Structure formats: structure tokens, C-alpha cells
Amino acid sequence: MTQRIAVPLPKAYLLLNHGPTVLVSSAHGGRRNVMAAAWSMALDFDPPKVAVVIDKTTLTRELVDASGEFVLSVPSRRQAAMTLAVGTKSGREIDKFAGLGAGGAAASVVGAPLIEDCLAWLECRVIAEPHIQQTYDLFLAEVVAAWADPAAFSEGRWHFPDAQQRSIHYLAGGSFFTTGDEFQV
């Protein structure tokens, strides 16, 4: 498992602020799953909140509905093939952790697993909003713990060490791009 450092919760939004594709992991009743999501965002600082779209037809949705929690993990370029695979295969047909290399580690607060070797992790508890969940598949959640790989994020800033340890952003049709070089104005 990648080394992790705690990220102060009021700074957890920085882990998603640049719009990466995320992996949404869930667990309930002895079952677990992971899916890829391109539609997620930070919503607030204190308490930190996030939003993510989880389609009602997925196993992840079933497990999130039952448990009221999930983890958002930020994958790197070296995980792009696994990210595409967990986003296109059904957890009802394959164990994505064993079959697709999406190894899971225990989270500190929620029951959903952290996806190994990612750049960052946000442990989340659902804020019940039945109307938007049913109508738009949109989930709001409070971040209850946040972690980052210190090689890529520390002191409140991303500093991607190499091309393989940059976050990925999904375009469509199996195409991604990576986060580019930082510059200041």
C-alpha cells in the first residue's frame, strides 16, 4: 500500500479541486465494489463536502444506498487501465478487487475500502437528499477522513513527481489525459 499522510479536513477539497477521475468504492453486508466516476467535485470546506454521480443501476449504488458511505480514491496514470476496467465491468459479474487489480485496504472511519496505490483518498458519509439521489443520481457526502500520498501531495499542494504519478481525467471512449504542469500567474 502506498504511504499515506492525513490531510486536514478543511483542506480536503484540494484533493478534488483539479477535477480528476475518481474511483468510488463501497461495501455493505460482506460485499464490496468499486467503479470509476468522472463526475465528482468538492462542495465545501468546513465541514468538507463532496458530490458524485452514482448511477442507480450499479452495484456501487446498491451498496452506498445500504451503507450510507463510500470512499473516493484519486488514481494515477499508472492506474488508467484498471480505472477504465472498473468503470466498464459490472461488479455483479466480477470481483473487481481480485480480477482487475483494484486492491483494497481498510479505511480509518468508513467501511468502504481505500483503493491501493492511489494518489489520494476521501472517506465519505452520505448526506441524505432522497430527491436528488433518485432524480439525478447525485450524492452529497461529508468527508470524514482524508489522506494523500506524500510523494504527490503535501503541505496543501499537489506536486506530481513524474508522469506516471499524475492524476487522470476521463474524456470519453477510453481516452484520458493527465494533469499538466503547474504554473502561476
Summary of the structure (lengths in Angstrom):
residues: 185
radius of gyration: 15.1
end to end distance: 36.3
largest distance: 50.0
contacts: 600
relative contact order: 0.24
helix: 23%
strand: 39%
